[in-house]
Amino acid sequence: MEKIYIDWTHLYEKYAGLWVVLDDDEETVVGSGNTPEEALDQAKLRGFRHAALTFVPTEVITFAGQYEI
């Protein structure tokens, strides 16, 4: 299985403390807001119906991903 790593550090500059909706590439922001609803509404207005929603913390943290035991 190929490992894919996504670097979201570029999101912190503009979106720290906000909810963001990411396109299928999981890097392109298609909506943002102070609440999940605001971010999703913005994405829907732009024509995106299936996208990933996440919160961008105010400080950079390390996340190594998931694994199966």
One Martini backbone bead per residue (centre of mass of N, CA, C, O) as a GRO file, in nm:
protein
   69
    1MET     BB    1   0.095   0.038   0.024
    2GLU     BB    2   0.058   0.363  -0.036
    3LYS     BB    3   0.184   0.655   0.091
    4ILE     BB    4   0.002   0.952   0.194
    5TYR     BB    5   0.091   1.294   0.226
    6ILE     BB    6  -0.045   1.582   0.395
    7ASP     BB    7   0.012   1.934   0.377
    8TRP     BB    8  -0.150   2.182   0.601
    9THR     BB    9   0.024   2.437   0.678
   10HIS     BB   10  -0.099   2.647   0.471
   11LEU     BB   11  -0.375   2.685   0.630
   12TYR     BB   12  -0.286   2.858   0.883
   13GLU     BB   13  -0.255   3.144   0.765
   14LYS     BB   14  -0.584   3.169   0.687
   15TYR     BB   15  -0.751   2.921   0.884
   16ALA     BB   16  -0.712   2.969   1.170
   17GLY     BB   17  -0.995   2.871   1.360
   18LEU     BB   18  -1.136   2.719   1.121
   19TRP     BB   19  -1.359   2.597   0.903
   20VAL     BB   20  -1.312   2.345   0.643
   21VAL     BB   21  -1.350   2.272   0.295
   22LEU     BB   22  -1.249   1.994   0.099
   23ASP     BB   23  -1.157   1.870  -0.167
   24ASP     BB   24  -1.063   1.572  -0.312
   25ASP     BB   25  -0.747   1.652  -0.265
   26GLU     BB   26  -0.727   1.768   0.042
   27GLU     BB   27  -0.631   2.103  -0.020
   28THR     BB   28  -0.876   2.247  -0.137
   29VAL     BB   29  -1.053   2.528  -0.063
   30VAL     BB   30  -1.433   2.564  -0.071
   31GLY     BB   31  -1.466   2.640   0.244
   32SER     BB   32  -1.548   2.878   0.517
   33GLY     BB   33  -1.569   2.911   0.890
   34ASN     BB   34  -1.684   2.935   1.224
   35THR     BB   35  -1.864   2.704   1.116
   36PRO     BB   36  -1.967   2.426   0.966
   37GLU     BB   37  -2.212   2.553   0.822
   38GLU     BB   38  -2.066   2.784   0.678
   39ALA     BB   39  -1.869   2.611   0.515
   40LEU     BB   40  -2.084   2.433   0.370
   41ASP     BB   41  -2.245   2.662   0.238
   42GLN     BB   42  -2.013   2.772   0.066
   43ALA     BB   43  -1.965   2.511  -0.094
   44LYS     BB   44  -2.251   2.483  -0.212
   45LEU     BB   45  -2.244   2.757  -0.370
   46ARG     BB   46  -1.990   2.625  -0.544
   47GLY     BB   47  -2.092   2.307  -0.601
   48PHE     BB   48  -2.031   2.142  -0.339
   49ARG     BB   49  -2.131   1.810  -0.201
   50HIS     BB   50  -1.840   1.646  -0.181
   51ALA     BB   51  -1.666   1.690   0.121
   52ALA     BB   52  -1.425   1.784   0.352
   53LEU     BB   53  -1.436   1.832   0.705
   54THR     BB   54  -1.243   2.078   0.901
   55PHE     BB   55  -1.029   2.180   1.160
   56VAL     BB   56  -0.820   2.463   1.223
   57PRO     BB   57  -0.590   2.513   1.419
   58THR     BB   58  -0.391   2.758   1.590
   59GLU     BB   59  -0.185   2.515   1.592
   60VAL     BB   60   0.067   2.316   1.521
   61ILE     BB   61   0.032   1.965   1.463
   62THR     BB   62   0.082   1.627   1.505
   63PHE     BB   63  -0.004   1.379   1.243
   64ALA     BB   64   0.018   1.026   1.148
   65GLY     BB   65  -0.244   0.868   1.162
   66GLN     BB   66  -0.350   0.556   1.074
   67TYR     BB   67  -0.402   0.216   1.207
   68GLU     BB   68  -0.368  -0.129   1.213
   69ILE     BB   69  -0.389  -0.421   1.441
   0.00000   0.00000   0.00000
